[in-house]
């Protein structure tokens, strides 16, 4: 997922995506603990996607606060 794609989304859509990514991260951790995970690289990608979404959300919040 690209940061530009995230910038085009609304904060509500970003929060929904963040929730979905956190659920996926939870499931991947569970799979790793039970030895069923197929690709450990996906865990890294999900963590980075979570960070990207949170960064964009914080940027949008800061921009909204600055404009008020």
N, C-alpha and C positions, 0 to 999 in steps of 0.2 A: 504494500500500500504506500502510496506517495503522499508526501505532506501537502502537495497542491490539491490532491483529491480531498483531503481532510479540510483544507481551508474553505472549500466550496460548500461544505455541509453546515447545517444549523447546529447550534449547541445541543438541542434535544436529540438530533440524529447521532451526534458524537457520543452523547451519554449512553444511548442505546448500544452503539457499537462497542463502547468501553465495557459495558456489562457483558456483552456477548464474548468479547475477548477474555475477560476475566474468568468466565465460565469455562471457556476452552482451555485456559491455562490451568485451571483446577483439574479438569479432566485429564490433561496431559501429565500433571504431577501424579495423579492417581495411577495412571497407566505406567508411569516410570517406577513407582513404588512396587507395583505388582509384576513388573518385568514384561509388560505387554506392549510397550511403546515401540513403534516401528521406526520413527525418525526423531532423534533427539534434537536435530536442527530446528524442527518446528517449534520446540519450546523457546528457543532463542528468538525466533522470528515473532512469536506471539508476545514475548516480553518487550521486544522493541516496538511492536505495533501499539502496545498499551502505552508505552512511553510517548510515542508520537501523538496519540490521541490526547493524552493528558497535557502535553505541551501545547497543542493547538487550543484546547479548552482554556488553559491558563492565559494564553495570548489573547483569546477573544474576551475573556473576563477582564483582563487588564485594559484592553482597548475600550471596552464598555465603561469601565470606571473612569478612564481618562477623559472620555467624551462627556461625562456628566458633570 
